[in-house]
């Protein structure tokens, strides 16, 4: 008999279908009828499964005596209960259910025809939902029936029959028992240079972020199971002034270990992969950062443009020494493959075009998986710096973790990029088991961002000759303790020099502001935090084009609210007080390490750009009386570009022309109204020079892709803002209100979320009122659009 790689020796699935298959009994089962609880206790005892204290189960009807057995069965995926809180331990078990459960104990590659059931006289009484399992039971020799040719499917199982069924299984499929190994995979992702529990933008300690906080969880997880490997999933060297400092102020030199890798080294990471933001500073900088990395940094889908060979190490094989339940040592080979979203070619085209190519991530994993298995890997882990995605898949797609979970041979996935959590989110996808942390049967973790969570995957391995089989897997997230000051001191020590230098750097003054600057309402009205960026960008390019062929073109500037809550929570907003502005505040205004670009566009192309940005909003029905959320949460706030230099209105009563991925979904829709320049309507052929950043200029936005001229100034947007403030000295952060919503008739109940801290900062005459608190430090607000 051939066993599936992931499922052989799984007496793990024995009672998976106990849930929902039983007829309730008003009393405890009679002495000759086996109950669910009895079956579980006998089965777990026979399998010699290690017991806990039963405290982790959520079933309310299981007593303390039975709880450890139910807990063990649940953890091994033997049962999921009748519901989240009901196990029904006193319901009786029928013979067809017992045989079906037993047949599921072994998952084979062979498919058994239901025709095998034709020899039983009472086959017409079998439950239709159990036919395949019963057929397999016949095929593997487990179900033979009575001498009279019947199975008696609805007859309750007696204690003697229960013992016989389990003994038959144990005799034919002896479980590995204490020879098994639990291999623990630990994962972080999207740290973005948050190593110390410190918020550089607020210039104060913060226990809500930092690898030093995650390190506490790592140490605890290792103490629980020494058979552990630790991986990082990328987006490591960019994201805060810490990363910017090591690029522009104190760049790494040859032979110097980048402090990001020093931080990971302090916790003994085993490998990592490249995230898309690793490419932000160019290939030369990345090469220097990787040159001294103390562990393999992997990527399987980025290729040298000239040689068409892998630019980076596509995978590694780790010989991991583990200890089984008897204390015996073994060496298990763990293959690790890393991939990144191929959209790096769009996001960092200026750095990458002509130097590298990025291929489809799914196909790249499929390419190297056989090679990894041939190299002897007992376990295969994929580090996927690509978002979760969904059931639909196109070649070259950005978010493909769901597709990776469908590939046979992948045993565990650490993913990220979305700055989201799994288990937790994505419950609307098919074949997702939130309790087990699996997608399509594969354990997956997406551990948030900035060090907020640690991903923990436990794989149950059983020996098969000289090899090991992955019998089952379970994934979970552990959230950092945001209340205490406890940290992993070794992380703090590893980055101490750069951390302290970064604090000094961000405190350097660059100007003053006459009023507070915040981004709390930047998605619903023209906002000072976006206005300042646009003012600075226009100022810079006006100087650059002086005396050139583009000097007489009207200059527009595009900027978006980068810190506007969203997936990063209700505290992720720009908040600058009146008075002195330091570099930390500029970094708070402009969080990305982008560079200045200018595009020559027509009025028609400018309008299409704005139509794309208007996808930030849901369609509002003016006549509806129910609450209508305004913000489209699938649309990233950094794509909500405001174009200064023109005036316009956004009509949210009609559908968006483009979806969040820039696909044309409503060709005749036009949300942008009254688009004007200097008080006159913008014409389709009118030409403009629009200032933006490298991310937008090299992206797929409608209008942007039709630029007649693209100018790369190779100068950081953030530095432009600093230069502007140093030039102006004191700024007035008032927005010029160049955009607004088109008035809506009636009185629809339109709501949006922003920080709960913004209640006292609601602008006058804005039509905005506070409603109630929401989750994750958000508050719900209402807006009247008149």
VEXLUM-155322 format. One record per residue (C-alpha): residue in three letters; z, y, x. Coordinates in steps of 0.02 Angstrom, whole numbers. Layout:
BEGIN
NODE res      w      v      u
NODE ALA      Z      Y      X
...
//
This chain:
BEGIN
NODE res      w      v      u
NODE UNK      0      0      0
NODE UNK    -47    171     66
NODE UNK     83    308     49
NODE UNK     46    496     34
NODE UNK     98    595    187
NODE UNK    217    707     91
NODE UNK    284    577    -26
NODE UNK    309    407     52
NODE UNK    485    337     39
NODE UNK    527    464    -96
NODE UNK    652    378   -204
NODE UNK    671    563   -231
NODE UNK    568    571   -388
NODE UNK    662    432   -476
NODE UNK    735    534   -615
NODE UNK    618    682   -615
NODE UNK    572    647   -795
NODE UNK    746    614   -858
NODE UNK    732    788   -930
NODE UNK    660    782  -1105
NODE UNK    633    595  -1122
NODE UNK    791    542  -1211
NODE UNK    848    526  -1389
NODE UNK   1015    610  -1413
NODE UNK   1164    504  -1460
NODE UNK   1305    584  -1558
NODE UNK   1432    486  -1456
NODE UNK   1442    417  -1280
NODE UNK   1325    270  -1262
NODE UNK   1390     99  -1311
NODE UNK   1451    -19  -1177
NODE UNK   1281   -107  -1167
NODE UNK   1180     56  -1154
NODE UNK   1159    152   -992
NODE UNK   1176    340  -1001
NODE UNK   1092    473   -897
NODE UNK   1252    508   -805
NODE UNK   1283    324   -768
NODE UNK   1107    299   -706
NODE UNK   1118    450   -591
NODE UNK   1285    397   -520
NODE UNK   1226    218   -488
NODE UNK   1061    274   -414
NODE UNK   1134    405   -296
NODE UNK   1269    282   -241
NODE UNK   1139    147   -208
NODE UNK   1030    265   -107
NODE UNK   1181    311     -1
NODE UNK   1149    495    -26
NODE UNK   1274    614     54
NODE UNK   1378    701    -79
NODE UNK   1436    881    -90
NODE UNK   1570    954   -201
NODE UNK   1456    982   -351
NODE UNK   1481   1170   -351
NODE UNK   1299   1222   -339
NODE UNK   1234   1150   -503
NODE UNK   1215   1261   -656
NODE UNK   1239   1125   -787
NODE UNK   1384   1166   -903
NODE UNK   1406    992   -977
NODE UNK   1439    894   -815
NODE UNK   1621    858   -771
NODE UNK   1692    874   -596
NODE UNK   1687    687   -565
NODE UNK   1501    670   -601
NODE UNK   1451    840   -529
NODE UNK   1430    784   -346
NODE UNK   1309    646   -400
NODE UNK   1209    761   -512
NODE UNK   1206    892   -374
NODE UNK   1139    766   -249
NODE UNK   1008    705   -372
NODE UNK    956    883   -412
NODE UNK    943    932   -229
NODE UNK    835    779   -196
NODE UNK    724    824   -344
NODE UNK    780    671   -442
NODE UNK    816    773   -597
NODE UNK    798    949   -662
NODE UNK    910    922   -814
NODE UNK    869    953   -996
NODE UNK    873   1140   -963
NODE UNK    946   1258   -835
NODE UNK   1120   1235   -906
NODE UNK   1113   1068   -998
NODE UNK   1107    899   -912
NODE UNK   1155    788  -1062
NODE UNK   1245    653   -962
NODE UNK   1286    548  -1116
NODE UNK   1110    523  -1181
NODE UNK   1048    343  -1171
NODE UNK    902    279  -1068
NODE UNK    758    171  -1136
NODE UNK    668     36  -1040
NODE UNK    499    125  -1036
NODE UNK    584    279   -969
NODE UNK    675    178   -835
NODE UNK    515     91   -778
NODE UNK    416    253   -780
NODE UNK    548    337   -675
NODE UNK    553    190   -555
NODE UNK    364    188   -537
NODE UNK    370    370   -485
NODE UNK    485    323   -342
NODE UNK    335    288   -233
NODE UNK    186    407   -234
NODE UNK     33    315   -172
NODE UNK   -145    366   -139
NODE UNK   -204    231   -258
NODE UNK   -237    267   -442
NODE UNK   -194    126   -563
NODE UNK   -293    107   -724
NODE UNK   -200    107   -889
NODE UNK   -300    -50   -924
NODE UNK   -164   -142   -829
NODE UNK    -55   -120   -983
NODE UNK   -176   -218  -1092
NODE UNK    -82   -382  -1068
NODE UNK     76   -323  -1156
NODE UNK     87   -363  -1340
NODE UNK    184   -206  -1383
NODE UNK     78    -87  -1280
NODE UNK     38     16  -1436
NODE UNK    219     72  -1440
NODE UNK    214    149  -1266
NODE UNK    234    339  -1257
NODE UNK     66    416  -1218
NODE UNK    143    532  -1088
NODE UNK    208    382   -989
NODE UNK     53    272   -984
NODE UNK     -1    318   -807
NODE UNK    173    290   -738
NODE UNK    192    123   -827
NODE UNK     20     68   -764
NODE UNK     73    110   -587
NODE UNK    232     11   -615
NODE UNK    126   -141   -656
NODE UNK     11   -109   -509
NODE UNK    150   -104   -381
NODE UNK    236   -257   -454
NODE UNK    386   -168   -527
NODE UNK    352   -191   -713
NODE UNK    323   -372   -766
NODE UNK    395   -376   -943
NODE UNK    478   -517  -1038
NODE UNK    421   -697  -1049
NODE UNK    353   -668  -1223
NODE UNK    229   -539  -1158
NODE UNK    323   -386  -1218
NODE UNK    407   -238  -1131
NODE UNK    515   -181  -1276
NODE UNK    489      0  -1222
NODE UNK    616     83  -1338
NODE UNK    757    -40  -1305
NODE UNK    905     41  -1216
NODE UNK    933    -11  -1036
NODE UNK   1085   -120  -1011
NODE UNK   1197   -106   -857
NODE UNK   1128   -270   -792
NODE UNK    949   -210   -812
NODE UNK    992    -47   -725
NODE UNK   1061   -141   -575
NODE UNK    911   -257   -571
NODE UNK    785   -113   -575
NODE UNK    873    -20   -435
NODE UNK    898   -178   -331
NODE UNK    714   -221   -349
NODE UNK    670    -49   -284
NODE UNK    792    -58   -140
NODE UNK    729   -229    -91
NODE UNK    546   -180    -89
NODE UNK    562      2    -35
NODE UNK    714     12     75
NODE UNK    766    196     91
NODE UNK    793    264    265
NODE UNK    969    319    221
NODE UNK   1065    394    365
NODE UNK    916    377    480
NODE UNK    841    524    389
NODE UNK    832    696    467
NODE UNK    846    864    380
NODE UNK    737    987    474
NODE UNK    776   1169    434
NODE UNK    642   1303    448
NODE UNK    707   1482    454
NODE UNK    593   1632    431
NODE UNK    587   1822    436
NODE UNK    441   1935    394
NODE UNK    390   2118    391
NODE UNK    533   2180    499
NODE UNK    432   2337    543
NODE UNK    544   2379    694
NODE UNK    702   2376    588
NODE UNK    811   2287    715
NODE UNK    971   2388    709
NODE UNK   1059   2418    543
NODE UNK   1007   2601    553
NODE UNK    896   2711    444
NODE UNK    803   2827    564
NODE UNK    738   2934    423
NODE UNK    912   2972    357
NODE UNK    983   2965    534
NODE UNK   1130   2858    484
NODE UNK   1185   2676    484
NODE UNK   1124   2568    341
NODE UNK   1183   2393    301
NODE UNK   1035   2363    185
NODE UNK    914   2327    328
NODE UNK    895   2267    505
NODE UNK    872   2105    602
NODE UNK   1050   2127    664
NODE UNK   1105   2094    484
NODE UNK    983   1949    461
NODE UNK   1049   1876    623
NODE UNK   1216   1842    540
NODE UNK   1128   1733    412
NODE UNK   1028   1648    550
NODE UNK   1187   1602    643
NODE UNK   1265   1535    484
NODE UNK   1111   1432    439
NODE UNK   1106   1356    613
NODE UNK   1291   1314    605
NODE UNK   1256   1215    446
NODE UNK   1111   1120    523
NODE UNK   1073   1118    709
NODE UNK    903   1041    672
NODE UNK    831   1215    648
NODE UNK    677   1313    701
NODE UNK    661   1502    681
NODE UNK    496   1594    652
NODE UNK    442   1774    622
NODE UNK    293   1809    512
NODE UNK    229   1972    586
NODE UNK    222   2160    556
NODE UNK    349   2174    694
NODE UNK    305   2316    814
NODE UNK    264   2457    691
NODE UNK    349   2541    545
NODE UNK    488   2660    597
NODE UNK    507   2798    729
NODE UNK    572   2658    841
NODE UNK    397   2584    850
NODE UNK    315   2754    864
NODE UNK    430   2803   1007
NODE UNK    373   2651   1108
NODE UNK    193   2704   1084
NODE UNK    189   2892   1105
NODE UNK    347   2938   1202
NODE UNK    395   2789   1308
NODE UNK    250   2667   1301
NODE UNK    277   2492   1369
NODE UNK    221   2463   1547
NODE UNK    153   2309   1633
NODE UNK    289   2180   1651
NODE UNK    402   2264   1522
NODE UNK    462   2161   1375
NODE UNK    430   2256   1214
NODE UNK    599   2287   1130
NODE UNK    535   2205    971
NODE UNK    512   2041   1062
NODE UNK    675   2069   1155
NODE UNK    761   2077    985
NODE UNK    683   1913    931
NODE UNK    721   1834   1098
NODE UNK    905   1875   1076
NODE UNK    909   1761    924
NODE UNK    803   1624   1006
NODE UNK    651   1633    894
NODE UNK    535   1486    922
NODE UNK    368   1569    876
NODE UNK    291   1711    776
NODE UNK    123   1764    709
NODE UNK     28   1929    707
NODE UNK     39   2041    556
NODE UNK    -93   2169    510
NODE UNK     12   2313    578
NODE UNK     16   2234    750
NODE UNK   -162   2301    768
NODE UNK   -119   2482    724
NODE UNK   -102   2538    905
NODE UNK   -259   2456    972
NODE UNK   -296   2295   1064
NODE UNK   -244   2356   1236
NODE UNK    -71   2401   1175
NODE UNK    -54   2238   1081
NODE UNK   -110   2138   1233
NODE UNK     24   2223   1338
NODE UNK    156   2189   1206
NODE UNK    107   2005   1196
NODE UNK     91   1983   1383
NODE UNK    277   1956   1409
NODE UNK    323   1882   1239
NODE UNK    452   1744   1269
NODE UNK    380   1625   1138
NODE UNK    208   1586   1065
NODE UNK    133   1726    959
NODE UNK      0   1644    851
NODE UNK   -158   1687    761
NODE UNK   -297   1570    709
NODE UNK   -422   1684    620
NODE UNK   -455   1830    739
NODE UNK   -600   1798    859
NODE UNK   -673   1888   1009
NODE UNK   -830   1975    947
NODE UNK   -928   1934   1104
NODE UNK   -877   1754   1140
NODE UNK   -834   1701    962
NODE UNK   -681   1614   1032
NODE UNK   -505   1634    966
NODE UNK   -433   1798   1031
NODE UNK   -257   1728   1019
NODE UNK   -170   1560   1023
NODE UNK   -211   1483    853
NODE UNK    -68   1358    847
NODE UNK     71   1279    945
NODE UNK    158   1110    946
NODE UNK    346   1118    965
NODE UNK    441    965   1025
NODE UNK    601    984    927
NODE UNK    750    875    970
NODE UNK    845    829    812
NODE UNK    992    721    764
NODE UNK    988    600    618
NODE UNK   1130    553    500
NODE UNK   1195    422    622
NODE UNK   1203    545    765
NODE UNK   1051    473    854
NODE UNK    934    595    939
NODE UNK    747    601    906
NODE UNK    603    714    953
NODE UNK    498    778    809
NODE UNK    336    869    840
NODE UNK    314   1024    734
NODE UNK    142   1105    723
NODE UNK    138   1291    684
NODE UNK    -20   1387    634
NODE UNK    -28   1576    609
NODE UNK   -152   1682    509
NODE UNK   -170   1865    457
NODE UNK   -261   1952    315
NODE UNK   -442   1977    375
NODE UNK   -437   2153    303
NODE UNK   -375   2211    473
NODE UNK   -559   2241    509
NODE UNK   -557   2372    372
NODE UNK   -384   2446    400
NODE UNK   -401   2464    589
NODE UNK   -589   2469    606
NODE UNK   -582   2608    736
NODE UNK   -482   2494    852
NODE UNK   -564   2327    811
NODE UNK   -748   2351    769
NODE UNK   -857   2274    903
NODE UNK   -707   2198    989
NODE UNK   -648   2062    868
NODE UNK   -693   1982    703
NODE UNK   -575   1913    572
NODE UNK   -621   1757    475
NODE UNK   -557   1688    311
NODE UNK   -374   1635    329
NODE UNK   -384   1480    219
NODE UNK   -537   1411    308
NODE UNK   -457   1447    476
NODE UNK   -303   1345    431
NODE UNK   -414   1203    369
NODE UNK   -510   1211    533
NODE UNK   -357   1189    643
NODE UNK   -252   1075    532
NODE UNK   -341    913    587
NODE UNK   -324    968    768
NODE UNK   -138    998    746
NODE UNK   -115    829    662
NODE UNK   -217    743    798
NODE UNK   -103    823    927
NODE UNK     40    725    850
NODE UNK    123    846    730
NODE UNK    245    760    614
NODE UNK    274    923    520
NODE UNK    153   1068    493
NODE UNK    215   1245    459
NODE UNK     98   1391    421
NODE UNK    150   1570    459
NODE UNK     43   1666    335
NODE UNK     42   1854    356
NODE UNK    -53   1864    194
NODE UNK     13   1899     21
NODE UNK     45   1770   -114
NODE UNK   -117   1789   -211
NODE UNK   -151   1688   -368
NODE UNK   -250   1540   -434
NODE UNK   -416   1630   -413
NODE UNK   -485   1635   -237
NODE UNK   -635   1713   -151
NODE UNK   -684   1688     31
NODE UNK   -613   1828    137
NODE UNK   -475   1870     13
NODE UNK   -323   1964     74
NODE UNK   -185   1866    -15
NODE UNK   -206   1678      2
NODE UNK    -35   1595     18
NODE UNK    -57   1512   -152
NODE UNK   -215   1426    -88
NODE UNK   -125   1369     70
NODE UNK      7   1285    -39
NODE UNK   -130   1176   -114
NODE UNK   -186   1104     54
NODE UNK   -126    926     86
NODE UNK    -45    914    256
NODE UNK     45   1082    254
NODE UNK    231   1047    238
NODE UNK    305   1223    235
NODE UNK    245   1404    227
NODE UNK    327   1565    283
NODE UNK    233   1709    205
NODE UNK    253   1897    184
NODE UNK    142   2052    186
NODE UNK    183   2092      3
NODE UNK    361   2150     46
NODE UNK    416   2040    -98
NODE UNK    527   1888   -119
NODE UNK    498   1705   -154
NODE UNK    586   1611   -227
NODE UNK    613   1751   -351
NODE UNK    448   1834   -392
NODE UNK    282   1754   -441
NODE UNK    355   1646   -579
NODE UNK    198   1676   -683
NODE UNK     90   1573   -565
NODE UNK     47   1393   -604
NODE UNK    145   1251   -525
NODE UNK    287   1363   -465
NODE UNK    461   1289   -459
NODE UNK    582   1431   -430
NODE UNK    734   1318   -417
NODE UNK    657   1211   -282
NODE UNK    563   1355   -202
NODE UNK    398   1264   -208
NODE UNK    220   1308   -254
NODE UNK    106   1162   -290
NODE UNK    244   1053   -218
NODE UNK    248   1145    -51
NODE UNK    408   1240     -3
NODE UNK    371   1425     25
NODE UNK    477   1575     74
NODE UNK    433   1760     67
NODE UNK    588   1844    140
NODE UNK    569   2024     83
NODE UNK    553   2159    215
NODE UNK    650   2257    345
NODE UNK    765   2106    372
NODE UNK    828   2104    192
NODE UNK    822   1915    174
NODE UNK    816   1755    275
NODE UNK    700   1617    217
NODE UNK    773   1442    227
NODE UNK    668   1285    203
NODE UNK    748   1113    215
NODE UNK    630    968    242
NODE UNK    692    789    218
NODE UNK    609    678    348
NODE UNK    611    489    352
NODE UNK    555    379    498
NODE UNK    398    274    483
NODE UNK    373    178    643
NODE UNK    358    306    783
NODE UNK    308    442    660
NODE UNK    400    542    530
NODE UNK    358    572    348
NODE UNK    406    727    251
NODE UNK    489    653     98
NODE UNK    536    814     10
NODE UNK    566    999     38
NODE UNK    665   1139    -39
NODE UNK    657   1326     -5
NODE UNK    780   1466    -36
NODE UNK    814   1646     11
NODE UNK    978   1714     77
NODE UNK   1009   1900     57
NODE UNK   1098   1999    190
NODE UNK   1273   2065    159
NODE UNK   1246   2249    120
NODE UNK   1431   2287     99
NODE UNK   1501   2241    269
NODE UNK   1467   2307    444
NODE UNK   1455   2132    519
NODE UNK   1302   2113    630
NODE UNK   1233   2001    768
NODE UNK   1285   2100    920
NODE UNK   1155   2019   1032
NODE UNK   1017   2104    932
NODE UNK   1102   2274    950
NODE UNK   1120   2246   1138
NODE UNK    939   2191   1158
NODE UNK    867   2354   1090
NODE UNK   1009   2473   1134
NODE UNK    910   2581   1255
NODE UNK    761   2608   1141
NODE UNK    870   2628    987
NODE UNK    974   2768   1064
NODE UNK    820   2853   1136
NODE UNK    737   2846    964
NODE UNK    886   2931    883
NODE UNK    877   3072   1011
NODE UNK    690   3085    983
NODE UNK    697   3094    792
NODE UNK    829   3230    799
NODE UNK    712   3349    891
NODE UNK    682   3503    779
NODE UNK    505   3557    734
NODE UNK    530   3689    599
NODE UNK    622   3742    442
NODE UNK    598   3725    255
NODE UNK    652   3852    124
NODE UNK    681   3719     -9
NODE UNK    717   3532    -23
NODE UNK    572   3412     -4
NODE UNK    574   3246    -96
NODE UNK    450   3122   -169
NODE UNK    548   3067   -323
NODE UNK    417   3131   -446
NODE UNK    263   3118   -335
NODE UNK    177   2993   -451
NODE UNK    187   3103   -606
NODE UNK    159   3281   -543
NODE UNK     91   3376   -394
NODE UNK    224   3358   -262
NODE UNK    285   3456   -110
NODE UNK    298   3301      1
NODE UNK    111   3269    -22
NODE UNK     67   3454    -19
NODE UNK    138   3478    157
NODE UNK     36   3335    225
NODE UNK   -123   3403    148
NODE UNK    -87   3579    211
NODE UNK    -63   3515    388
NODE UNK   -220   3407    384
NODE UNK   -329   3549    320
NODE UNK   -256   3667    452
NODE UNK   -297   3545    591
NODE UNK   -476   3505    541
NODE UNK   -518   3686    506
NODE UNK   -483   3719    690
NODE UNK   -581   3567    745
NODE UNK   -741   3609    649
NODE UNK   -745   3792    701
NODE UNK   -913   3826    785
NODE UNK   -988   3659    730
NODE UNK  -1121   3616    602
NODE UNK   -984   3577    477
NODE UNK   -894   3744    495
NODE UNK   -957   3814    330
NODE UNK   -917   3661    224
NODE UNK   -770   3676    102
NODE UNK   -624   3576    171
NODE UNK   -526   3461     56
NODE UNK   -379   3354    108
NODE UNK   -321   3185     42
NODE UNK   -142   3120     52
NODE UNK    -37   2999    -47
NODE UNK    149   2978    -84
NODE UNK    193   2848     47
NODE UNK    377   2833      1
NODE UNK    380   2818   -188
NODE UNK    492   2670   -226
NODE UNK    382   2527   -284
NODE UNK    410   2360   -200
NODE UNK    532   2438    -76
NODE UNK    662   2485   -208
NODE UNK    741   2636   -287
NODE UNK    802   2711   -123
NODE UNK    631   2716    -41
NODE UNK    590   2900    -62
NODE UNK    571   3051     49
NODE UNK    724   3164     35
NODE UNK    733   3313    153
NODE UNK    865   3447    131
NODE UNK    838   3635    143
NODE UNK    848   3699    321
NODE UNK    797   3626    488
NODE UNK    659   3495    494
NODE UNK    664   3368    634
NODE UNK    542   3235    689
NODE UNK    639   3108    584
NODE UNK    593   3210    430
NODE UNK    409   3212    478
NODE UNK    416   3024    498
NODE UNK    495   3019    326
NODE UNK    348   3118    256
NODE UNK    218   3012    343
NODE UNK    280   2836    376
NODE UNK    119   2758    441
NODE UNK     46   2771    615
NODE UNK   -124   2831    554
NODE UNK   -251   2943    638
NODE UNK   -353   3089    570
NODE UNK   -528   3063    502
NODE UNK   -647   3180    410
NODE UNK   -785   3125    291
NODE UNK   -936   3221    230
NODE UNK   -951   3185     44
NODE UNK  -1040   3251   -109
NODE UNK   -953   3310   -267
NODE UNK  -1004   3148   -352
NODE UNK   -921   3046   -214
NODE UNK   -764   3152   -220
NODE UNK   -750   3118   -406
NODE UNK   -768   2930   -381
NODE UNK   -631   2937   -251
NODE UNK   -518   3022   -378
NODE UNK   -568   2897   -513
NODE UNK   -508   2759   -398
NODE UNK   -343   2848   -365
NODE UNK   -318   2872   -552
NODE UNK   -297   2683   -567
NODE UNK   -116   2719   -524
NODE UNK    -86   2741   -711
NODE UNK    -85   2626   -860
NODE UNK   -188   2672  -1013
NODE UNK    -83   2764  -1143
NODE UNK   -110   2747  -1330
NODE UNK    -71   2918  -1408
NODE UNK    -34   2844  -1579
NODE UNK     80   2703  -1523
NODE UNK    266   2718  -1563
NODE UNK    329   2587  -1440
NODE UNK    378   2626  -1262
NODE UNK    229   2636  -1142
NODE UNK    256   2623   -953
NODE UNK    144   2748   -863
NODE UNK    138   2676   -688
NODE UNK     28   2527   -645
NODE UNK    145   2429   -531
NODE UNK      1   2325   -462
NODE UNK    -72   2485   -388
NODE UNK      3   2530   -219
NODE UNK     70   2707   -213
NODE UNK    -11   2738    -44
NODE UNK   -178   2724   -134
NODE UNK   -137   2865   -255
NODE UNK   -229   2999   -158
NODE UNK   -209   3180   -208
NODE UNK   -358   3286   -153
NODE UNK   -306   3464   -117
NODE UNK   -435   3604   -116
NODE UNK   -501   3558   -289
NODE UNK   -417   3562   -459
NODE UNK   -428   3424   -588
NODE UNK   -345   3335   -733
NODE UNK   -316   3149   -760
NODE UNK   -340   3081   -936
NODE UNK   -232   2926   -951
NODE UNK   -280   2892  -1132
NODE UNK   -440   2808  -1073
NODE UNK   -447   2652   -962
NODE UNK   -457   2661   -774
NODE UNK   -632   2651   -703
NODE UNK   -578   2543   -554
NODE UNK   -442   2412   -535
NODE UNK   -314   2406   -394
NODE UNK   -438   2313   -282
NODE UNK   -574   2446   -306
NODE UNK   -677   2335   -420
NODE UNK   -777   2427   -555
NODE UNK   -701   2369   -721
NODE UNK   -746   2507   -844
NODE UNK   -913   2583   -788
NODE UNK   -922   2715   -925
NODE UNK   -742   2772   -908
NODE UNK   -706   2942   -829
NODE UNK   -524   2990   -814
NODE UNK   -556   3139   -700
NODE UNK   -582   3297   -804
NODE UNK   -614   3481   -760
NODE UNK   -647   3447   -576
NODE UNK   -670   3620   -500
NODE UNK   -682   3710   -333
NODE UNK   -636   3894   -324
NODE UNK   -635   3900   -513
NODE UNK   -812   3832   -535
NODE UNK   -856   3654   -589
NODE UNK   -895   3537   -445
NODE UNK  -1076   3479   -448
NODE UNK  -1136   3306   -400
NODE UNK  -1234   3370   -249
NODE UNK  -1106   3495   -184
NODE UNK  -1049   3447     -8
NODE UNK   -870   3440     57
NODE UNK   -779   3390    215
NODE UNK   -629   3284    162
NODE UNK   -485   3254    282
NODE UNK   -399   3084    272
NODE UNK   -337   2945    386
NODE UNK   -414   2794    472
NODE UNK   -348   2674    339
NODE UNK   -439   2764    199
NODE UNK   -594   2812    298
NODE UNK   -629   2632    346
NODE UNK   -579   2557    179
NODE UNK   -670   2509     20
NODE UNK   -630   2656    -94
NODE UNK   -773   2707   -208
NODE UNK   -849   2870   -147
NODE UNK   -771   2849     24
NODE UNK   -890   2709     68
NODE UNK  -1039   2825     37
NODE UNK   -989   2956    166
NODE UNK  -1140   3033    253
NODE UNK  -1039   3072    408
NODE UNK   -877   3000    474
NODE UNK   -780   3096    607
NODE UNK   -640   3009    702
NODE UNK   -524   3135    785
NODE UNK   -416   2999    866
NODE UNK   -261   3105    835
NODE UNK   -109   3048    738
NODE UNK    -82   3118    564
NODE UNK    103   3128    599
NODE UNK     75   3230    756
NODE UNK    -36   3347    656
NODE UNK    110   3381    539
NODE UNK    224   3414    688
NODE UNK     97   3533    765
NODE UNK     77   3622    599
NODE UNK    263   3647    578
NODE UNK    284   3709    756
NODE UNK    144   3833    722
NODE UNK    208   3895    554
NODE UNK    394   3887    595
NODE UNK    462   3902    419
NODE UNK    370   3819    275
NODE UNK    375   3844     88
NODE UNK    361   3668     18
NODE UNK    305   3717   -157
NODE UNK    159   3617   -226
NODE UNK      7   3714   -287
NODE UNK    -11   3610   -446
NODE UNK   -194   3574   -413
NODE UNK   -187   3418   -522
NODE UNK   -102   3372   -685
NODE UNK   -119   3254   -832
NODE UNK   -238   3301   -971
NODE UNK   -135   3343  -1126
NODE UNK    -97   3199  -1246
NODE UNK    -89   3228  -1433
NODE UNK     54   3159  -1536
NODE UNK    222   3108  -1464
NODE UNK    201   2941  -1374
NODE UNK    353   2869  -1286
NODE UNK    288   2870  -1106
NODE UNK    408   2810   -970
NODE UNK    409   2784   -782
NODE UNK    535   2734   -650
NODE UNK    597   2829   -501
NODE UNK    761   2835   -406
NODE UNK    919   2842   -510
NODE UNK    973   2979   -387
NODE UNK    837   3096   -451
NODE UNK    922   3143   -616
NODE UNK    987   3309   -550
NODE UNK    820   3351   -468
NODE UNK    706   3346   -621
NODE UNK    589   3497   -606
NODE UNK    605   3629   -740
NODE UNK    476   3630   -880
NODE UNK    407   3463   -817
NODE UNK    430   3370   -981
NODE UNK    533   3240   -887
NODE UNK    699   3174   -953
NODE UNK    816   3039   -890
NODE UNK    833   2885  -1003
NODE UNK    937   2747   -924
NODE UNK    973   2653   -763
NODE UNK    856   2512   -708
NODE UNK    864   2371   -582
NODE UNK    856   2392   -392
NODE UNK    928   2570   -394
NODE UNK    790   2636   -505
NODE UNK    811   2741   -661
NODE UNK    700   2750   -814
NODE UNK    630   2922   -859
NODE UNK    524   2987  -1001
NODE UNK    382   3110   -980
NODE UNK    301   3215  -1117
NODE UNK    121   3257  -1071
NODE UNK     70   3414  -1165
//
